[in-house]
Amino acid sequence: MNSKVLSSSILGIDAYIVEVECHITGSRLPKFVTVGLPEGAVKESKERVSAAIQNSGYKLPGKHITVNLAPADIRKEGSAFDLPIAIGLLSAIGEVSEDYINKILLMGELALDGSIRPIQGVLPIAICAKKNGIPGIIVPEENAKEASVVEGVKVAGASSLNEVVHILNGIIEKDAIKTDLKSYFKQHSSYSRDFSDVKGQEQVKRALEVAAAGGHNVIMVGPPGSGKTMLSKRIPTILPDLTLDEALETTKIHSVAGILLNKLGLVSIRPFRSPHHTISDAGLIGGGTIPKPGEVSLAHHGVLFLDELPEFKKNVLEVMRQPLEDSVVTIARAALTLTYPAQFMLVAAMNPCPCGYATDPTNECACSAQMIQRYMNRISGPLLDRIDIHIEVPAVSFQELADKEEGEPSIDIQGRVQKAREVQLSRFKKSGNLFANAQMESQDLKTHCGLDNESSELLRTAMDKLGLSARAYDRILKVSRTIADLDGKIKIDSGHISEAIQYRSLDRQLWLG
């Protein structure tokens, strides 16, 4: 007795088709064997599947059962193969019709009573089904909305093994779940926070506007209570709206990680990730025994906020240098190499000294110059070089806090940011994957960041006095280009260069120190 059921598994953030082959024979001793490089959770499925089948009113014969997961050269992990294995076995003993088995992809974890539990990674599985011409999929009821995001694939949600059997045997009919994706996306793409909540800090807001307009990485330096975290949490509200393609790509990552929060299962606003400083390098970058995306990938198309930057372990910060440059994370293992997207805006915050009050006029700093220097040295020069904009965030005065007038709303700032981004998209439309000034390479700088004599001399003087690196020189040019775009100017002038130099405050402090 043989049967074959279509299923799927995740590799990185993409899915591939897995054929679940079941063979039952009486010529050998009774046994249940799973082959095809199954991980522990897959091997344990035989106990769950056997109990679920029995508690659903069916009976497996006391024979030798072999389940093969093909292709057999790729390791399979997770509990989502329970449902296809159970259906394959029931098909092999004649309890399930074979009319639809080869036309439908099945995924789901079985409880011992036969109910179906939700799984991770349903969105990339639905996308995989569409790419492979599979017209329909059956997934757990809780995952059905997430799968319905993919157009062109009929999605049915099921809550029990019996229900799936009845669907495949034509006993019951279930309407395919449909989602008006564009309408939902439009209705749920708003933020709960707004820049109008922030009192004062106009210069900081301006710097963050420049950062958002060019996709630049930012570090904010200021005493406790100056509003660094509050400002950071509002940066996504001034970034350009998430496009539908960006939302789907971001949702795939969150789906694989199992952290989708809404019922539809679609990330409709730009992610904001804020890991604690005790995070490991694998937690930040991704990896593990069974590789999973880390925080830099979960922040894809959004903001990664690292508060108290010097408190992070140095090795954790250093592994972030590659994704900052390449916008991807590559995880190499003996058996395979995975690549996760990591196109994010880094926003970091730190105190100016260990006690935090070196720049606070109302509190006395108790740190020596050596203590401050050791504190600053926790952040390596190469990492600082990859951060385009350094902002000093002063303490907020009582008058500013007591001011009842609201600040400029996010929607107004976002309008200017969007306009500058449109200029950049037009500029880079022939340059491949570039979409913002922060992504420019050396050749792009030569093409789009030409300077007149006055601007060139100003930049040369700053380089000499501040001892800036070649990478810092490139950062200044990129930020100047963004300031010019916000200003509606085709050419960069000395005013744009001057403002960009002001956004290298840590370089100035380190040189003076």
C-alpha positions as CSV (number, residue, x, y, z in Angstrom):
1,M,0.0,0.0,0.0
2,N,1.5,3.3,-1.1
3,S,0.5,6.9,-1.3
4,K,2.1,10.3,-1.9
5,V,1.1,13.7,-0.4
6,L,2.4,17.1,-1.2
7,S,3.8,19.2,1.6
8,S,6.5,21.9,2.1
9,S,9.4,23.0,4.3
10,I,11.3,26.2,4.9
11,L,14.9,26.9,3.9
12,G,16.0,30.3,5.0
13,I,12.9,32.4,4.4
14,D,11.8,30.5,1.3
15,A,9.9,27.3,1.0
16,Y,10.4,24.2,-1.2
17,I,8.1,21.3,-2.0
18,V,8.4,18.1,0.0
19,E,6.8,14.9,-1.2
20,V,5.6,12.8,1.7
21,E,5.7,9.1,0.6
22,C,4.0,6.5,2.7
23,H,4.5,2.7,2.3
24,I,2.7,0.1,4.4
25,T,3.8,-3.6,4.1
26,G,3.1,-6.7,6.1
27,S,6.2,-8.6,5.0
28,R,8.2,-7.2,7.9
29,L,7.8,-6.7,11.6
30,P,5.4,-3.9,12.7
31,K,7.3,-0.7,13.0
32,F,6.9,3.1,12.1
33,V,10.0,4.5,10.4
34,T,10.5,8.1,9.1
35,V,13.4,8.7,6.7
36,G,14.6,11.7,4.6
37,L,16.9,13.5,7.1
38,P,14.2,14.2,9.7
39,E,15.1,16.3,12.8
40,G,13.9,15.3,16.3
41,A,10.5,17.0,16.0
42,V,9.8,15.2,12.7
43,K,10.9,11.8,14.1
44,E,8.6,12.3,17.1
45,S,5.7,12.8,14.7
46,K,5.0,9.1,14.5
47,E,3.7,9.2,18.1
48,R,1.5,12.2,17.5
49,V,0.2,10.9,14.2
50,S,-0.6,7.5,15.5
51,A,-2.5,8.9,18.5
52,A,-4.3,11.5,16.3
53,I,-5.4,8.9,13.8
54,Q,-6.7,6.6,16.5
55,N,-8.5,9.3,18.4
56,S,-10.1,10.5,15.1
57,G,-11.8,7.1,14.7
58,Y,-9.4,5.4,12.3
59,K,-7.1,2.4,12.8
60,L,-3.7,1.8,11.4
61,P,-2.8,-1.8,10.5
62,G,-0.2,-3.5,12.6
63,K,2.3,-3.5,9.8
64,H,5.7,-2.0,8.9
65,I,5.2,1.7,8.0
66,T,7.8,3.7,6.1
67,V,7.5,7.5,5.6
68,N,9.9,9.1,3.3
69,L,10.3,12.9,3.1
70,A,11.7,13.8,-0.4
71,P,14.1,15.3,-1.4
72,A,16.0,13.2,1.1
73,D,19.2,15.2,1.0
74,I,17.8,18.3,2.8
75,R,17.3,18.1,6.5
76,K,13.6,18.6,7.6
77,E,12.6,20.1,10.9
78,G,9.5,21.1,12.7
79,S,6.1,19.6,13.5
80,A,4.3,20.7,10.4
81,F,4.6,17.4,8.6
82,D,2.2,15.7,11.0
83,L,-0.9,16.4,8.9
84,P,0.5,15.3,5.5
85,I,1.9,12.1,7.1
86,A,-1.4,11.3,8.7
87,I,-3.3,12.0,5.4
88,G,-0.7,9.9,3.5
89,L,-1.2,6.9,5.8
90,L,-5.0,7.2,5.7
91,S,-4.8,7.4,1.9
92,A,-2.6,4.3,1.8
93,I,-5.2,2.3,3.8
94,G,-8.1,3.6,1.6
95,E,-9.7,6.1,4.1
96,V,-8.9,9.1,1.9
97,S,-9.7,9.5,-1.8
98,E,-6.7,10.0,-4.1
99,D,-8.6,12.4,-6.3
100,Y,-7.2,15.6,-4.7
101,I,-4.1,14.5,-2.9
102,N,-1.7,15.4,-5.7
103,K,-3.4,18.8,-6.3
104,I,-3.4,20.1,-2.7
105,L,-0.5,21.0,-0.4
106,L,-1.0,20.1,3.3
107,M,0.7,21.4,6.4
108,G,-0.2,21.3,10.1
109,E,0.8,20.0,13.6
110,L,-1.5,17.4,15.1
111,A,-2.5,17.3,18.7
112,L,-3.1,13.8,20.2
113,D,-6.8,14.3,20.0
114,G,-6.7,14.9,16.2
115,S,-7.0,18.7,16.4
116,I,-4.7,20.8,14.3
117,R,-2.4,23.4,15.8
118,P,-0.9,26.5,14.0
119,I,2.6,26.4,12.5
120,Q,5.3,28.8,11.4
121,G,6.2,29.9,7.9
122,V,2.8,29.6,6.2
123,L,3.2,32.6,4.0
124,P,6.4,31.4,2.2
125,I,4.7,28.0,1.9
126,A,1.7,29.5,0.1
127,I,4.0,31.5,-2.2
128,C,5.9,28.2,-2.9
129,A,2.6,26.5,-3.8
130,K,1.8,29.3,-6.3
131,K,5.2,29.1,-7.9
132,N,4.9,25.4,-8.4
133,G,1.4,25.5,-9.9
134,I,-0.4,23.9,-6.9
135,P,-3.9,25.3,-7.0
136,G,-4.8,24.8,-3.3
137,I,-3.5,24.4,0.2
138,I,-5.0,23.2,3.5
139,V,-3.5,24.7,6.6
140,P,-4.4,25.1,10.3
141,E,-7.5,27.4,10.9
142,E,-5.3,30.0,12.7
143,N,-2.9,30.2,9.7
144,A,-5.5,30.5,6.9
145,K,-5.7,34.3,6.9
146,E,-1.9,34.5,6.6
147,A,-1.9,32.1,3.6
148,S,-4.8,33.9,1.9
149,V,-2.5,36.9,1.4
150,V,-1.1,35.1,-1.7
151,E,-3.4,35.6,-4.7
152,G,-3.9,32.7,-7.1
153,V,-3.9,29.9,-4.4
154,K,-7.1,28.6,-2.9
155,V,-6.7,28.4,0.9
156,A,-8.8,26.3,3.3
157,G,-8.4,26.3,7.0
158,A,-9.0,23.1,9.0
159,S,-9.3,22.6,12.8
160,S,-9.1,18.8,12.9
161,L,-7.8,15.7,11.1
162,N,-11.4,14.5,10.5
163,E,-12.3,17.8,8.9
164,V,-9.4,17.5,6.4
165,V,-10.4,13.9,5.6
166,H,-14.0,15.0,4.9
167,I,-12.8,17.9,2.7
168,L,-10.6,15.5,0.6
169,N,-13.4,12.9,0.4
170,G,-15.9,15.6,-0.8
171,I,-18.1,15.1,2.3
172,I,-17.9,18.7,3.2
173,E,-17.1,21.8,1.1
174,K,-15.3,24.8,2.5
175,D,-15.2,28.1,0.7
176,A,-11.7,29.4,-0.1
177,I,-10.6,32.1,2.2
178,K,-10.2,35.4,0.4
179,T,-8.5,38.6,1.6
180,D,-8.9,42.1,0.1
181,L,-5.2,42.7,0.6
182,K,-5.0,46.2,-0.7
183,S,-8.0,47.4,1.3
184,Y,-6.7,45.8,4.5
185,F,-3.2,47.2,3.9
186,K,-4.6,50.7,3.5
187,Q,-6.7,50.5,6.6
188,H,-4.0,49.1,8.9
189,S,-0.9,51.1,7.8
190,S,-1.1,53.7,10.5
191,Y,1.1,54.2,13.6
192,S,0.1,54.7,17.2
193,R,3.0,57.1,17.8
194,D,3.7,60.5,16.3
195,F,6.5,63.1,16.3
196,S,4.0,65.7,17.5
197,D,4.3,64.1,21.0
198,V,8.0,65.2,21.2
199,K,8.6,68.4,23.0
200,G,11.5,70.5,21.8
201,Q,14.6,68.8,20.3
202,E,14.1,70.6,16.9
203,Q,17.7,70.1,15.8
204,V,17.5,66.4,16.6
205,K,14.2,66.1,14.6
206,R,15.9,67.8,11.7
207,A,18.8,65.3,11.8
208,L,16.3,62.4,12.0
209,E,14.5,63.8,9.0
210,V,17.7,63.9,7.0
211,A,18.4,60.3,8.2
212,A,15.0,59.1,7.1
213,A,15.2,60.9,3.8
214,G,18.4,59.2,2.8
215,G,18.1,55.9,4.7
216,H,21.1,56.8,6.8
217,N,22.2,55.0,10.0
218,V,22.1,57.2,13.2
219,I,23.6,57.3,16.6
220,M,22.2,59.7,19.3
221,V,24.3,60.8,22.3
222,G,22.7,62.4,25.3
223,P,22.0,62.2,29.0
224,P,19.3,60.0,30.5
225,G,15.8,61.4,30.0
226,S,16.6,63.5,27.0
227,G,14.2,61.6,24.8
228,K,16.5,59.4,22.7
229,T,14.2,56.3,23.0
230,M,11.1,58.4,22.4
231,L,12.5,59.9,19.3
232,S,13.7,56.5,18.0
233,K,10.3,54.8,18.4
234,R,8.8,57.5,16.1
235,I,11.3,57.2,13.3
236,P,9.2,54.6,11.4
237,T,6.4,57.1,11.3
238,I,8.4,59.5,9.0
239,L,9.8,56.8,6.7
240,P,8.1,56.3,3.4
241,D,5.0,54.1,3.6
242,L,5.7,50.4,3.4
243,T,4.9,49.1,-0.1
244,L,2.9,45.9,-0.6
245,D,6.0,44.1,-2.0
246,E,8.1,45.2,1.0
247,A,5.3,44.1,3.3
248,L,5.1,40.6,1.9
249,E,8.9,40.2,2.1
250,T,8.9,41.4,5.7
251,T,6.0,39.2,6.5
252,K,7.8,36.2,5.2
253,I,10.6,36.7,7.7
254,H,8.3,37.3,10.6
255,S,6.2,34.2,9.6
256,V,9.3,32.0,9.5
257,A,10.3,33.4,13.0
258,G,6.8,32.8,14.3
259,I,6.2,36.3,15.6
260,L,3.3,37.6,13.5
261,L,1.0,39.4,15.8
262,N,-2.2,40.1,13.9
263,K,-4.9,37.8,12.7
264,L,-4.4,38.4,9.0
265,G,-0.7,37.8,9.3
266,L,0.6,40.7,7.3
267,V,3.2,43.3,8.5
268,S,1.6,46.5,7.3
269,I,3.8,49.1,9.0
270,R,7.6,49.3,9.1
271,P,9.1,47.1,11.8
272,F,10.7,48.6,14.9
273,R,13.0,46.1,16.7
274,S,14.7,47.0,20.0
275,P,16.7,44.0,21.4
276,H,18.2,44.1,24.9
277,H,21.9,44.7,25.2
278,T,22.4,41.2,26.6
279,I,21.5,39.7,23.2
280,S,23.9,37.1,21.7
281,D,25.5,37.4,18.3
282,A,23.2,34.6,17.0
283,G,20.2,36.4,18.4
284,L,21.2,39.6,16.7
285,I,22.4,38.3,13.3
286,G,20.6,35.0,13.2
287,G,21.7,31.4,13.3
288,G,21.5,28.6,15.8
289,T,21.6,24.8,15.5
290,I,18.5,25.2,13.2
291,P,19.2,28.6,11.6
292,K,16.6,31.3,12.2
293,P,16.5,35.0,11.3
294,G,17.9,37.3,13.9
295,E,16.9,40.9,14.9
296,V,18.7,42.5,11.9
297,S,16.5,40.5,9.6
298,L,13.3,41.0,11.7
299,A,14.0,44.7,11.2
300,H,14.1,44.3,7.4
301,H,12.6,47.4,5.7
302,G,12.3,49.0,9.2
303,V,14.3,50.3,12.1
304,L,16.8,48.4,14.4
305,F,17.2,50.3,17.6
306,L,20.1,49.5,19.9
307,D,19.7,51.4,23.2
308,E,22.8,51.8,25.4
309,L,25.1,50.8,22.6
310,P,28.3,50.6,24.6
311,E,26.6,48.0,26.9
312,F,26.4,45.5,24.0
313,K,29.1,42.9,23.9
314,K,31.8,44.0,21.5
315,N,31.7,40.7,19.5
316,V,28.0,41.2,19.0
317,L,28.4,44.6,17.6
318,E,31.3,43.6,15.3
319,V,29.3,40.9,13.5
320,M,26.8,43.6,12.5
321,R,29.3,45.3,10.3
322,Q,28.8,42.9,7.3
323,P,24.9,43.3,7.2
324,L,25.3,47.1,7.5
325,E,27.4,47.1,4.3
326,D,25.7,44.4,2.3
327,S,22.1,44.5,3.5
328,V,22.1,40.7,3.8
329,V,23.2,38.1,6.5
330,T,24.9,35.0,5.3
331,I,24.9,32.1,7.7
332,A,27.3,29.2,6.7
333,R,26.9,25.7,8.1
334,A,28.6,22.5,7.1
335,A,25.6,21.2,5.2
336,L,24.2,24.5,3.8
337,T,24.5,28.2,3.5
338,L,21.5,30.5,4.2
339,T,21.1,34.1,3.3
340,Y,18.6,36.4,5.1
341,P,17.7,39.9,3.9
342,A,18.7,42.6,6.4
343,Q,18.0,46.0,4.8
344,F,17.4,48.1,7.9
345,M,18.0,51.6,9.3
346,L,20.3,51.3,12.3
347,V,19.4,53.8,15.1
348,A,21.6,53.6,18.2
349,A,21.6,55.6,21.4
350,M,24.2,56.0,24.2
351,N,25.1,58.3,27.1
352,P,28.0,60.7,26.7
353,C,29.8,59.0,29.7
354,P,29.3,56.1,32.1
355,C,27.2,58.2,34.5
356,G,25.4,59.8,31.7
357,Y,25.6,63.5,32.7
358,A,28.7,64.8,30.9
359,T,26.6,67.1,28.7
360,D,23.8,67.8,31.2
361,P,23.9,71.3,32.5
362,T,21.7,70.5,35.5
363,N,23.6,67.4,36.8
364,E,27.3,67.1,37.7
365,C,29.3,64.4,35.9
366,A,31.4,62.2,38.2
367,C,33.5,60.6,35.4
368,S,37.1,61.2,34.7
369,A,38.5,61.7,31.3
370,Q,40.0,58.2,31.3
371,M,36.6,56.7,32.2
372,I,34.9,58.6,29.4
373,Q,37.5,57.5,26.9
374,R,37.3,53.8,28.0
375,Y,33.5,54.1,27.7
376,M,33.7,55.5,24.1
377,N,36.3,52.9,23.1
378,R,33.7,50.2,23.6
379,I,32.4,51.1,20.2
380,S,35.0,50.3,17.5
381,G,36.0,52.9,14.9
382,P,34.9,50.7,11.9
383,L,31.4,50.4,13.4
384,L,31.2,54.2,14.0
385,D,32.4,54.7,10.4
386,R,29.3,52.8,9.2
387,I,27.0,55.2,11.0
388,D,26.4,58.2,8.8
389,I,24.9,60.6,11.3
390,H,25.9,61.3,14.9
391,I,23.5,63.5,16.9
392,E,23.9,65.2,20.2
393,V,20.6,65.1,22.1
394,P,20.6,67.8,24.9
395,A,18.5,67.5,28.0
396,V,15.0,69.1,27.6
397,S,14.3,72.2,29.6
398,F,11.3,72.8,31.8
399,Q,10.0,75.5,29.5
400,E,10.0,73.0,26.5
401,L,8.3,70.3,28.6
402,A,5.6,72.7,29.8
403,D,4.9,74.1,26.3
404,K,1.3,73.1,25.4
405,E,1.8,73.6,21.7
406,E,2.3,70.3,19.8
407,G,5.3,69.7,17.6
408,E,5.2,69.1,13.9
409,P,3.2,65.9,13.1
410,S,4.9,62.9,11.5
411,I,2.7,63.2,8.4
412,D,4.3,66.6,7.5
413,I,7.8,65.3,8.0
414,Q,7.1,62.2,6.1
415,G,5.8,64.3,3.2
416,R,9.2,65.9,2.8
417,V,11.0,62.6,3.3
418,Q,8.8,61.0,0.6
419,K,9.6,63.8,-1.8
420,A,13.3,63.4,-1.3
421,R,13.1,59.6,-1.7
422,E,11.3,60.1,-5.0
423,V,14.1,62.3,-6.2
424,Q,16.6,59.5,-5.3
425,L,14.5,56.8,-6.9
426,S,14.5,58.8,-10.1
427,R,18.3,59.3,-9.8
428,F,19.0,55.6,-9.3
429,K,16.5,54.0,-11.6
430,K,19.3,52.9,-13.9
431,S,21.6,51.8,-11.0
432,G,20.2,48.4,-10.2
433,N,19.0,48.0,-6.6
434,L,19.8,51.4,-5.2
435,F,16.8,53.2,-3.6
436,A,18.4,55.7,-1.2
437,N,21.6,57.9,-0.9
438,A,22.9,55.8,2.0
439,Q,23.4,52.9,-0.5
440,M,25.7,54.7,-2.9
441,E,29.0,53.2,-3.7
442,S,32.3,55.0,-4.6
443,Q,31.3,55.2,-8.3
444,D,27.9,56.6,-7.5
445,L,29.5,59.3,-5.3
446,K,31.6,60.5,-8.2
447,T,28.6,60.7,-10.4
448,H,26.1,62.3,-8.1
449,C,28.1,64.1,-5.4
450,G,30.3,66.5,-7.3
451,L,31.5,69.6,-5.3
452,D,32.4,73.1,-6.2
453,N,35.7,74.7,-5.0
454,E,34.2,76.2,-1.9
455,S,32.5,73.0,-0.8
456,S,35.6,70.9,-1.6
457,E,37.8,73.2,0.5
458,L,35.5,73.1,3.4
459,L,35.4,69.3,3.4
460,R,39.2,69.1,3.0
461,T,39.7,71.3,6.1
462,A,37.2,69.2,8.1
463,M,39.0,66.0,7.1
464,D,42.4,67.4,8.2
465,K,41.3,68.9,11.5
466,L,39.0,66.0,12.6
467,G,41.3,63.2,11.3
468,L,38.4,61.5,9.5
469,S,38.7,58.2,7.7
470,A,38.0,57.7,4.0
471,R,34.7,56.0,5.0
472,A,33.7,59.0,7.0
473,Y,34.5,61.2,4.0
474,D,32.0,59.1,1.9
475,R,29.4,59.4,4.7
476,I,29.6,63.1,4.7
477,L,29.1,63.2,0.9
478,K,26.1,60.9,1.1
479,V,24.5,63.0,3.9
480,S,25.2,66.2,2.0
481,R,23.5,64.7,-1.1
482,T,20.4,63.9,1.1
483,I,20.3,67.5,2.6
484,A,20.5,68.9,-0.9
485,D,17.6,66.6,-2.0
486,L,15.5,67.9,0.9
487,D,16.4,71.4,-0.1
488,G,15.3,70.7,-3.7
489,K,18.8,71.5,-5.0
490,I,20.5,69.6,-7.9
491,K,24.0,70.5,-6.8
492,I,25.6,70.2,-3.3
493,D,26.7,73.5,-1.9
494,S,28.9,74.5,1.1
495,G,25.8,74.8,3.4
496,H,24.9,71.2,2.8
497,I,28.5,70.1,3.5
498,S,28.6,72.2,6.6
499,E,25.4,70.7,8.0
500,A,26.6,67.1,7.2
501,I,29.9,67.8,9.0
502,Q,27.9,68.8,12.1
503,Y,26.4,65.3,12.1
504,R,29.8,63.8,12.8
505,S,29.9,64.8,16.5
506,L,31.6,61.7,17.8
507,D,34.5,62.1,15.3
508,R,35.0,65.6,16.7
509,Q,34.9,64.4,20.3
510,L,37.3,61.5,19.7
511,W,39.7,63.8,17.9
512,L,39.6,66.4,20.7
513,G,40.0,63.6,23.3
